[in-house]
Amino acid sequence: MSDDTYEVIIVRYGTRETTRGEVFLNYPLYHEPDGPIRMDYFVWVVRNEARTILVDTGFSAAGGARRNRTTVVPPLEAWARLGITPETAPEILLTHAHYDHTGHVADFPASRIRMARAELEFWTGPHAHRAQFHHSAEDEEIAALVAADGDGRIDLFEDEVDVAPGIRMLRVGGHTPGQSVVIVQTSEGPVLLASDAVHYLEEYEADLPFMSVANLVDMYAGFDRIRELLDDGTVRHLVPGHDPGTLDGFAALGAPLAGDAAVIGRRA
């Protein structure tokens, strides 16, 4: 495998049962019946022979318990099964700073972290307390980011950055001010890890926004940008951030995470 081509491992580490009315913004206005819907939680591993990168770090045991989330496999255990430990100091790409994406930052004290400047500035700024319905500014996750920033371990970008050969990170906003997506080259074509720019494929396909949104116009614009990337061939595979059907759309990884992981572009 060349230096600019990777395998992408999608790991389902958590889940919960909820309702459509709790998931989609202003759902009663659609005059459709409410009903159950599952939300899965994922972290992503991007690696080849030259480098290993974690995309988001999942929720911590304490963070998940506070919100009544079910852990399928603890992220630290899942990474360990893949041969990734804090001692290996993988680079971490944070798509945004919600608890279910930053819960293990403190467990990787030697890793460099990359994220959008707009995201860090919001969660460490004067308005973060207004978003406490979703994520408290006093949570240990934000404290860990502040500590990492103080240590000089966070690399910030504005709107777009080439992380490494074959890996690009784009800020789209919408869900949060700095919500970002990651595009990865694989042997099966370019993969877009949408994270929470697209929670569910249905959300994206039907323009059905998620309930937690910082800027609705930016969320719609993010949908449009992703469509353009797919239409012009820049991206071949779209990986949503919380859709329970995600693993079914790609090849099962098998051991050591049988049933809880899929892979795109296996390593040579």
LOTI-197117 format. One record per residue: residue in one letter; x, z, y of N, C-alpha, C in turn. Coordinates in steps of 0.02 Angstrom, whole numbers, plus 50000, padded with zeros to 5 digits. Layout:
REM residues N
AXZYXZYXZY
...
//
This chain:
REM residues 268
M500425000049941500005000050000500445000050062
S500284995850111500684995450171500565001550215
D500995002150266500985007950311500345008350351
D499985002750359499385002650402498735002050363
T498755003450298498155003050255498085009650218
Y497465012250213497355019050189496795019250138
E496755024950103496155026750069495795031950111
V495125031550110494705036350146494315040250094
I494385046750094494025051050047493485054750086
I492875054050064492295057350094492125063450051
V492165069350079492045075450041491415078850067
R490935079950023490335083750040490485091150026
Y490525095050079490705102050070490125106850080
G489565104450109489005108950122488345105050125
T487795108950128487135105750130486625110650157
R486055108150175485475112350193484845108150188
E484285111650179483635108450180483295110050247
T483025104950279482695105950343482095101250347
T481845099850407481265095350415481435089950465
R481075084550462481185079050509481075081250581
G480585085550591480445087950657481005092150686
E481405095250642481975099150665482595094750675
V482595088750650483185084450651483155079250707
F482575076050717482535070550764482225072750830
L482515070150884482315072050951481595070150966
N481205075050991480515073851011480105070550956
Y480215072650894479905069250838479145069050841
P478785074150866478055073650869477805067650910
L478215065150956477995059550997477945053050958
Y478245052850898478205046950857477555046550818
H477165052150817476525052450782476595050550709
E477145052750679477265051850608477255058650575
P477045059050512477015065550479477705068650472
D477725075150481478345078750470478465079350394
G479055080950375479205081650304479905084050294
P480085085650233480755088350219481295082950225
I481885085150243482465080750245483075084950231
R483555082150195484165085750180484705083750229
M485115088450246485705087050288486325089250249
D486765084450236487395086050204487955086550256
Y488475090050238489035091150283489675088450250
F490065084750290490635081150263491275082550302
V491835082150268492485081250300492785074950269
W493285072150303493565065750282494325066350280
V494615063150230495345062950222495555055650226
V496055054250268496335047550275497065048050256
R497265044150205497965044850183498225038550151
N498885037850155499265032950117499935036150100
E500415032050079501065035050059501455037750119
A501275035350179501655037450238501385043650272
R500715044750268500425050250307499755052350277
T499575058650292498925061350275498615064350338
I497985062450351497635064750411496965067450391
L496785073250418496115076050409495685074150469
V495085071750454494605070450507494085076050503
D494105080550551493695086550556493865091550501
T493655097850512493855103250467493265107150438
G492645104950448492075108250418491915114950449
F491395118250422491245125050446491615130150403
S491765135850435492075141350399491535144950359
A491745149350314491265153250275490825157450322
A491125160550372490745164650419490285160450462
G490535154650486490125150350528489535147450490
G489635145650427489075143150387488575148550371
A488815154550355488365160050338487925161950397
R488205161950457487815163750516487225159050526
R487295152850502486775147850513486405146150448
N486505150150397486155149250333486295142450301
R486905140150306487105133850274487365135450204
T487285130750159487525131450090488185127950081
T488685131550058489335128550044489335125649973
V489515119349967489575115949902490275117049874
V490765115749914491465117249896491815119049962
P492135124749967492475126550029492985121250048
P492995119150112493465113850131494185115350111
L494415121550121495105123050103495235121850028
E494735123449987494805122249915494805114749900
A494355111149933494325103949922494975100649940
W495255102349997495905099450017496445101349968
A496445107649946496965109749899496935105749835
R496335104049812496265099949752496555093049762
L496595090949824496885084349841497615084949859
G497905090849851498605091949866498755093049940
I498255094949978498335095850050498245103250065
T498745106350094498725113450111498955114250184
P498825120050214499075121150282499825120150288
E500195121650235500925120950238501145113750245
T500725109050223500905101950230500775099350301
A500435103450342500325102050414500075094950428
P499515092950397499245086350412499005086050484
E499045080250515498735079350581497985079950573
I497655082850623496925083750622496615079850679
L496135075550664495745072150714495075075650719
L494905078250778494265081550788493795076850825
T493255075050792492775070450823492375073850878
H492265080350871491965084450924492035091750903
A491795096350946491985103350936491425107850910
H490915105050879490405109350849490675113050789
Y490345118650773490595123350722490725120050655
D490325115050637490385111950571490925106550569
H491295105850622491855101150625492515104450643
T492495110650665493095114050689493225120750654
G492855122150601492865128850573493515131150542
H493975126450526494605128450494495215126650535
V495115125450599495695123850642496215129450638
A495985135650640496455141350639496855141850575
D496615138550521496975138850457497555133950453
F497635129850505498165124850506498605125850569
P498965131450571499325133150632499905128550649
A500125124450602500695119950615500465112750626
S499825111450620499585104550627499485102550699
R499635096250714499445093550779498715091450776
I498385091950832497665090550837497555085250890
R497125080550875496965075350924496215075350937
M496025075151001495315075051019495235072251089
A494615070551107494475067851173494535073251226
R494835071551282494915076251336494235078951359
A493735074451363493075076551386492765081951342
E492935081851278492655086751231492975093651243
L493625093851245493965100251255493775103251323
E493755099051374493595101451441492895104251445
F492415101151408491745103851410491715110751377
W491985111451317491915117651279492345123351306
T492825121751348493215126951380493055127451455
G492525123951476492335123851546491755128351563
P491515128051626491015132751650490305131751624
H490175126051592489495124551570489385125451495
A489905127351458489845127851386489315132851365
H489225138251403488745143451383488035140751382
R487915135151416487235132251418487065128751353
A487555127651311487435124451246487435129451190
Q487325135751204487365140851153486825140351100
F486305136451113485785135651061486085132251000
H486635128751009486945125250952487625128150935
H487985130350985488675132350973488875137051028
S489005143251012489195148151062489905146951086
A489995147251152490665146351180491125152051161
E490845157551135491255163251115491445162951041
D491215157951005491365157550934492115157050921
E492315159250862493025158950845493285151850842
E492845146950831493075139950829493365137850896
I493015139550950493265137651016493885141751033
A493895148051013494495152151024495095149050990
A494995146150930495545142950894495785136850931
L495325132950961495535127151000495915129251062
V495685134451094496035136851154496745139051135
A496805142551079497465144751057497925138751041
A497645133751007498035127850990498255124151053
D497805123751101497975120551165498525124351199
G498485131051198499005135151227499675134251194
D499665132651129500285131551092500555124451102
G500185120351139500405113451151500305108951091
R499835110551047499745106650986499175101550990
I498815101351046498265096651052498465090651094
D498375084751065498505078451100497825075651123
L497735075051188497095072851215497115065451232
F496535062251226496485055251246495855054251288
E495835048751325495275047551370494695044051333
D494775037651320494235033851289494425030551223
E495065029351212495285025851151496015027251140
V496215028051076496915029251061497075026550992
D497665023550985497925021750920498285027850892
V498005030750840498275036850811498905035450771
A498885030050734499435027850691499285020650673
P499755016950644499595010150623498975010050578
G498475006250598497865005750558497345011050570
I497435015550618496955020850633496835021150708
R496215020450728496035020550799495465025550810
M495485028950866494975033950882494645031850948
L493975031750949493595029551008493115035051029
R493085036551094492585041151120491955037251136
V491385039551109490745036351124490265041051161
G490385047551158489945052251192489265052551159
G488765054851197488085055251171487925061951142
H488095063051081487965069451047488295075251083
T488915074251102489295078851145489685074551195
P489955077551248490305073451298490885069451270
G491235072251221491815068751194491735066251123
Q491115065851099490995063551031491395057151017
S491775057150963492205051450947492075048850876
V492285042750865492265039750799492975037550781
V493085036450717493755034650693493695028250651
I494105023350667494125017050629494765016850589
V494695015550523495255015850477495295009350437
Q495875006350433495975000450392496075002550319
T495694999250275495765000550203495814993850167
S495974994150103496014988050063495324984950053
E494794988650068494114986150063493824984450131
G494244983950181494024982250248494004988350293
P493914987350358493924992750406493314997350398
V493445003850401492935009050393492845012650459
L492215013750479492075017650538491785024350517
L492155029650529491915036450517491535038550579
A490875038450574490465039450633490395046650653
S490515051250605490385058250619489695058950650
D489615062850704488945064050730488725059050783
A489105053650792488835048050830488265044950792
V488275045550725487725043350682487655048650627
H487185053250634487075058250583486775055050520
Y486255051150530485885047850475485865040450488
L485895036450435485815029250444485135027650475
E484625031350457483965030250486483975031250562
E484345036150584484415037550656484685031350692
Y485185028450663485525022550692485095016250687
E484795015150628484425009050616483765008750655
A483455014550665482805014850698482835017450770
D483445018250797483525021150864483135027750869
L483255032050821482905038450815483405044050830
P483495045950892484045050450911484005057250876
F484595060050864484655066750837484435071750891
M484205077550869483915082450915484415085550963
S485045086050943485555089050985485935083451021
V485835082851086486125077251122486325079551192
A486935077751213487165079351280486955074051330
N486945067651308486775062151352486435056751311
L485775056151320485395051651278485585044351289
V485725042451351485925035551366486575033951329
D487045038651331487675037451295487575037151220
M487095040951194486965040651122486715033651102
Y486245030951141486005024151128486565019051136
A486975019951188487535015351199488025015651141
G488115021751112488535022451053488275018550994
F487605018850983487305014750930487465007350941
D487375005051003487494998051019488224996151008
R488675000551026489384998951017489554998350943
I489285002850903489415002550831489124996150802
R488524994150824488234987850800488684981950817
E488954981950877489404976450897490024976250853
L490294982050838490894982350795490744979750725
L490154981150700489954978650634489814971150637
D489474968950690489274961950696489884957250704
D490394959550741490964955150753491514955850700
G491394960050649491864960650595492424965650606
T492424969050664492934974150675492864979750624
V492254981050604492104986250555491694983150498
R491854985250437491474982850379491024988250350
H491264994550350490895000050318490745005450370
L490125007450374489915012950418489785019150377
V490125024550394490045030950359489725035950406
P489075037550396488745042350440488985049450429
G488805053950475489075060650474488705065750432
H488055064750418487675069850383487165067050334
D487165060650322486655057450280486765059350207
P486235062050173486325064050103486425058250054
G486315052050078486445046350035487145043450041
T487565046650080488225043850095488645042750032
L488705047749990489135047049931488905041549884
D488245040349883487975035249839488175028249860
G488385027449924488555020849949489265018649935
F489665023049905490365021349894490585023649825
A491175021649804491425023249737491545030749730
A491325033549675491435040749662492185041949654
L492415047449682493125049149675493285051549605
G492825055249574492975058249510493395064449519
A493785066149467494225072049472494715070949530
P494865076249569494695083249559494075085649596
L493665081049622493065083049660492455079249633
A492395079049568491855075149537491175077349563
G490795072449585490115073649610490085075449683
D490645077249714490635079449783491075075149829
A491305069549805491735065349846491685057949826
A491795053649875491835046449864492455043949898
V492665037849880493275035149907493175027849926
I493505025849979493515018850001494245016750004
G494425011549967495105009049969495605013349934
R495565013749870496035018049833496765016249846
R497185021449844497895020249854498195016349797
A498695012349813499045008349762499445012949717
//
